Amino acid sequence: MTSGAGRSPVLISAVDIAKTRQLGKLRQRILDSITFHIGEGDRVSVVGPNGSGKTTLLRILLGVEPPDSGQVLPAAPFNSIRMAYVPQDYRNAFYPWLSVRRNLLLPFEVDGAGRALADLLQDYEQRSRAYRISVDLGKYPYQLSGGEQQVILLLRSLMSDPQILILDEPLSAVDQGRRPLIHADLLNTLNSAATSVLLATHDIAEAVLLADRVIVLDQASPRVRTVIDVPLGWPRSPEVRSRAAFGDLVARVSGELM
Amino acid sequence: MRRAWPWAVLVLAGLGTWHFALTLGIVSRAALAGPEEVLQSLPSVFSRGGNLDDVLSTLFKSGLAFLISVPCGVAVGFLVAFGGPMREPAGFVVDFLRSIPATALVPMFLIIYGTGDNSKVAVAVFSSGLVICLAAVSGFQSRNSTRLAVSQAMRLAGLRRVLLSDLPEALPQIFIGLRAGVSLSLILVVVSEMLIGSNRGLGRVIADMRNTDDKGRLYAAILVTGLIGYGYNWLLAKIEKTVVHWRGLA
């Protein structure tokens, strides 16, 4: 099953990806014939039940896990694409030997990127205020709550102004009350930058809110079940949730997952 | 607050068993000194006129050997773990060398380094370095797959990657090797002091006292080697707790 390429130049493509997983003595095919393209500024959500292969698909696209067959084709040399990744397993996403502050600023040390420290910290302050979260940056990551850890990871990925943002259930541990604040900031960022997004989530409304199309995986078959286009347009504000079209899309995706 | 009485009970029970084993003749007085004799001999082990020089010499040699073996073991472990195609054969060589009882190599080190302190330190470095190396290899190999993915996405590379990611990632395992290494350093220094015609060290005191039949001092010297070994491990556990502060928490 192929989902249509965006109108913009392709940034990264997955072509005919297949992957099996060893479950005890059983070899189970979790992904098969998966083909899609992410263009510059494309926002793609992946939904599906537990064990449908969302995380594996993201890791394959990230280049950290090889597919059994098929290819990941980046438009530019892989290392030259600026990627930011928020893994599902947020507890192991930090370097626990470094302070939260050091963890937060690490990608910028690596790039040696032009952004000044003061500028970065201001960006951090602004966003964390918007999320109504205040974290003692001198602490170690394991001293934060799960939700705080996730928010810091998401913040870091947004601060790095990536070409592609790969998010694996980025808000699963964040309380319901805070999610709208973060969604608003995410939309804000996506409205003003050409960032591509690949988002895996169990939150169907989130999947629709942040995407141009939703790829639905299911557990019974390793293939893509369907791809649902989200014609809500950009720029997008959180108020889009109250539109009838939004409710219809959420219902359609839910229906596919039943 | 830790209760004192269970400790007192244990110490008294130990001393009592020791005392009665001798008075009831279960163990011959020709083989074992009584607790009073050992306690009486203890000050002479630590006195200037007695064996203080030997205690300091053993401390110095084992400590030095351990301190040399740490960077060597970790560096070689790093090279083996990231040796690509060389990893398996190099790992085999390290594992094989470690399997040779180091005491069997004492004559070789004696020929190379002579009968002085150098040969004892060398044996201990060899043995301790190899266990640290093996622990480091497994530490550098056992990487958390999520963190690996994140550092790859961050394009962490080169020396920065080694210092910020690879080395700390391996530290918990390396410390297991350090604990084994520090014990081995002490064991091999003491054993080689006994084997090689040396003139200083607790191993030499133990061998001499057996020959001169001064059992009080013999067992006092053994007690002191035990105290040194315990002290090393205690110190290392303290350092580990500070350095690997995330262990069990992340």
Interface residues (C-beta under 8 A of the other chain):
Chain A: R59 L62 G63 V64 N79 M83 A84 Y85 P87 D89 R91 N92 A93 F94 Y95 P96 W97 L98 L106 P107 E109 V110 D111 Y140 P141 Y142 I166
Chain B: N144 S145 T146 R147 L148 A149 V150 Q152 A153 M154 R155 L156 A157 R160 L164 S165 P168 L171 V244 H245 W246 L249 A250
